[in-house]
Amino acid sequence: MRNPNKIKIIIYFLIVFCSVFFVINNLFANDLIWILNPSNNHYYAVTAEMSWSDAETLANSYGGHLVTINNQDENDWLISAFGSLISYWIGLSDIGQEGVWVWSSGETPTFDNWCQGEPNDCCSDDIQGEENGVAMNECGGIGWNDLPDLHAHYAIIEVSRNIEATIDVDPDTVNLKSKGKYITCYIELPEGFTAEDIVIETVKLSVNENEIEAELFPTGLNDYNDNNITDLMVKFNRENFYSVVDIPVAEIMVSGDLITGESFQGTDTVLVIEKGNEHYSEDHGSIVY
């Protein structure tokens, strides 16, 4: 006669085993561990083993691409972050045109780290595909190699967490003769983010390669343009602004960080005049004095 308690125990452990297997399988299939590179504020993660094209498609689903490596420092950082013992797909390929190596991110190739004698397109076949994909940590962990793009490799995804913000600088026309104290800026973030998460201490205005930090007070949170989206209002010292802008137009970028780890940036254009001087702007469509 079978022991019913023993059967229950067996069933229990089978259920536990299947549940654990499902969780672990789901974890490695879908959840990636992201690492921040503080030098460029981009995030990186390693995928499961898959083809080059599948890895790039997965990267696209996260809003990124397979990793682009622009210099030796970036190459070294990746090795320090992910090690040199495992070969990883990177974003370089000649899938579009044989022998023309391009980054999937669209960035212009300015650096390479090929192993000696590579790329050589030596081992293409109908099963593994042509040697159109590139992996790092090849040749004993020292360089890049072109490999059949259907071959299953781990891959490194790169995602820029820079959010494109809507920036409105007030006033639209700045008179260098004005004695006002501040330049005001309204920052609006896209859907999925909130201006309440912006860290005031990180907000800065950039113009002509000069940076001006936002004043810590006064600030405000409100729907300043009546579009049902909360904006952050910050102010910048007007005298500091005057010292770095040129007549007649200033291209301004405002950037900063969120408490959730992302960064934002956005741009606006303002006219710069001195009272009594006449300038014309096609963008603003008027003559101002």
NORFEN-V70788 format. One record per residue. N is the residue number from 1. RES is the residue in one small letter. PSI is psi in radians with two decimals (999 if undefined). BURIAL is 1 if it has 16 or more other ideal C-beta (glycine too) atoms within 10 Angstrom, else 0. D_CENTER is the distance of its C-alpha to the mean C-alpha in whole Angstrom. Layout:
# NORFEN-V70788
n	res	psi	burial	d_center
N	RES	PSI	BURIAL	D_CENTER
N	RES	PSI	BURIAL	D_CENTER
This chain:
# NORFEN-V70788
n	res	psi	burial	d_center
1	m	2.32	0	65
2	r	2.52	0	61
3	n	1.96	0	60
4	p	-0.57	0	58
5	n	-0.67	0	56
6	k	-0.71	0	55
7	i	-0.71	0	53
8	k	-0.69	0	51
9	i	-0.74	0	50
10	i	-0.79	0	49
11	i	-0.71	0	47
12	y	-0.84	0	45
13	f	-0.55	0	44
14	l	-0.73	0	43
15	i	-0.78	0	41
16	v	-0.78	0	39
17	f	-0.81	0	39
18	c	-0.66	0	37
19	s	-0.79	0	35
20	v	-0.75	0	34
21	f	-0.75	0	33
22	f	-0.78	0	31
23	v	-0.82	0	29
24	i	-0.76	0	28
25	n	-0.74	0	28
26	n	-0.65	0	25
27	l	-0.88	0	23
28	f	-0.38	0	23
29	a	-0.61	0	22
30	n	-0.58	0	20
31	d	2.18	0	18
32	l	2.58	1	16
33	i	2.07	0	16
34	w	2.43	0	12
35	i	2.29	0	12
36	l	2.31	0	10
37	n	1.87	1	10
38	p	-0.27	0	12
39	s	-0.43	0	12
40	n	0.00	0	8
41	n	0.51	0	7
42	h	2.68	1	5
43	y	2.57	1	7
44	y	2.55	1	10
45	a	2.69	1	13
46	v	2.34	1	16
47	t	3.03	1	17
48	a	3.04	0	21
49	e	2.29	0	23
50	m	3.04	1	23
51	s	2.89	1	23
52	w	-0.83	1	20
53	s	-0.70	1	20
54	d	-0.65	1	20
55	a	-0.71	1	17
56	e	-0.69	1	15
57	t	-0.73	0	16
58	l	-0.74	1	15
59	a	-0.73	1	12
60	n	-0.61	0	12
61	s	-0.38	0	13
62	y	0.08	0	10
63	g	0.35	0	8
64	g	-2.73	1	7
65	h	2.96	1	10
66	l	2.65	1	12
67	v	2.41	1	11
68	t	2.34	1	12
69	i	1.96	1	14
70	n	-0.27	0	15
71	n	3.07	0	17
72	q	-0.60	0	20
73	d	-0.74	0	18
74	e	-0.71	1	15
75	n	-0.78	1	17
76	d	-0.67	0	19
77	w	-0.71	1	16
78	l	-0.70	1	16
79	i	-0.71	1	20
80	s	-0.55	0	20
81	a	-0.66	0	17
82	f	-0.05	1	19
83	g	2.94	0	22
84	s	0.09	0	24
85	l	-0.34	0	26
86	i	2.42	0	24
87	s	2.31	1	23
88	y	2.40	1	20
89	w	2.45	1	19
90	i	3.11	1	16
91	g	0.07	1	15
92	l	2.38	1	18
93	s	2.86	1	21
94	d	0.63	1	24
95	i	-0.68	1	24
96	g	-0.72	0	24
97	q	2.16	0	27
98	e	2.21	0	29
99	g	-0.13	0	28
100	v	1.81	0	25
101	w	2.16	1	22
102	v	2.69	1	19
103	w	2.43	1	15
104	s	-0.37	1	14
105	s	-0.22	1	11
106	g	-0.07	0	14
107	e	2.62	0	13
108	t	2.23	0	17
109	p	2.15	0	18
110	t	-0.04	0	19
111	f	2.54	0	20
112	d	2.84	0	22
113	n	0.81	1	23
114	w	2.51	1	26
115	c	2.79	0	29
116	q	2.25	0	32
117	g	0.02	0	33
118	e	2.70	1	30
119	p	2.56	1	29
120	n	-0.10	0	32
121	d	0.76	0	32
122	c	-0.46	0	35
123	c	0.64	0	34
124	s	2.56	1	33
125	d	3.01	0	35
126	d	-0.42	0	36
127	i	-0.86	0	35
128	q	-0.20	0	31
129	g	3.13	1	31
130	e	2.78	1	30
131	e	1.25	1	28
132	n	-0.26	1	25
133	g	2.76	1	23
134	v	2.37	1	22
135	a	2.53	1	21
136	m	2.99	1	21
137	n	0.51	1	24
138	e	3.07	1	26
139	c	0.86	0	30
140	g	0.39	0	30
141	g	0.31	0	27
142	i	-0.23	0	27
143	g	-2.96	1	25
144	w	2.65	1	24
145	n	2.47	1	26
146	d	2.35	1	26
147	l	2.78	1	27
148	p	2.19	1	28
149	d	-0.20	1	25
150	l	-0.12	1	27
151	h	2.49	1	27
152	a	2.08	0	26
153	h	2.72	1	23
154	y	2.78	1	21
155	a	2.69	1	17
156	i	2.15	1	14
157	i	2.47	1	11
158	e	2.26	1	7
159	v	2.20	1	4
160	s	2.22	0	1
161	r	0.41	1	4
162	n	2.15	0	5
163	i	2.34	1	8
164	e	1.94	0	11
165	a	2.74	1	14
166	t	2.14	1	17
167	i	2.31	1	19
168	d	1.90	1	23
169	v	2.34	1	25
170	d	2.21	0	28
171	p	2.80	0	31
172	d	-0.49	0	30
173	t	2.13	1	32
174	v	2.14	1	33
175	n	2.05	1	36
176	l	-0.24	0	36
177	k	-0.15	0	40
178	s	2.55	0	39
179	k	0.28	0	39
180	g	2.78	0	37
181	k	-0.57	0	35
182	y	2.75	0	31
183	i	2.23	1	29
184	t	2.50	1	27
185	c	2.36	1	24
186	y	2.23	1	23
187	i	2.19	1	19
188	e	2.26	1	19
189	l	2.71	1	16
190	p	3.01	0	15
191	e	2.41	0	17
192	g	-0.19	0	16
193	f	2.77	1	15
194	t	2.43	0	18
195	a	-0.35	1	19
196	e	-0.36	0	21
197	d	-0.02	0	18
198	i	2.31	1	17
199	v	1.91	0	18
200	i	-0.68	0	21
201	e	-0.29	0	21
202	t	-0.13	0	17
203	v	2.29	1	18
204	k	2.68	1	19
205	l	2.30	1	20
206	s	2.30	1	19
207	v	2.30	1	22
208	n	0.72	0	23
209	e	0.33	0	21
210	n	2.55	0	23
211	e	2.44	0	21
212	i	2.19	1	23
213	e	2.53	1	23
214	a	2.56	1	23
215	e	2.45	1	27
216	l	-0.32	0	27
217	f	2.40	0	30
218	p	2.68	0	30
219	t	2.97	0	27
220	g	2.68	0	27
221	l	2.09	0	26
222	n	2.91	0	28
223	d	1.39	0	27
224	y	-0.43	1	28
225	n	0.26	0	28
226	d	0.80	0	30
227	n	0.33	0	27
228	n	0.42	0	27
229	i	2.28	0	24
230	t	2.31	0	24
231	d	2.66	1	23
232	l	2.24	1	22
233	m	2.18	1	25
234	v	2.85	1	24
235	k	2.60	1	27
236	f	2.56	1	27
237	n	2.16	1	30
238	r	-0.69	1	31
239	e	-0.70	0	33
240	n	-0.66	0	30
241	f	-0.80	1	28
242	y	-0.60	0	32
243	s	-0.22	0	32
244	v	-0.08	0	28
245	v	2.78	1	29
246	d	2.59	0	31
247	i	2.43	0	33
248	p	-0.17	1	33
249	v	2.43	0	29
250	a	2.16	1	26
251	e	2.07	0	22
252	i	2.37	1	21
253	m	2.33	0	17
254	v	2.31	1	17
255	s	2.92	1	14
256	g	-3.05	1	14
257	d	2.75	1	13
258	l	2.73	1	14
259	i	-0.29	0	16
260	t	0.00	0	14
261	g	-0.32	0	11
262	e	2.87	1	9
263	s	2.72	1	9
264	f	2.78	1	10
265	q	2.71	1	11
266	g	2.86	1	14
267	t	2.75	0	17
268	d	2.84	1	21
269	t	2.36	0	24
270	v	2.66	1	27
271	l	2.52	1	31
272	v	2.12	1	32
273	i	2.89	1	36
274	e	2.35	0	39
275	k	2.22	0	42
276	g	-0.26	0	44
277	n	2.51	0	42
278	e	2.26	0	41
279	h	2.60	1	38
280	y	2.39	0	37
281	s	2.14	1	33
282	e	-0.65	0	33
283	d	-0.73	0	30
284	h	-0.23	1	32
285	g	0.53	0	35
286	s	2.88	0	37
287	i	2.29	0	39
288	v	2.74	1	39
289	y	999	0	41
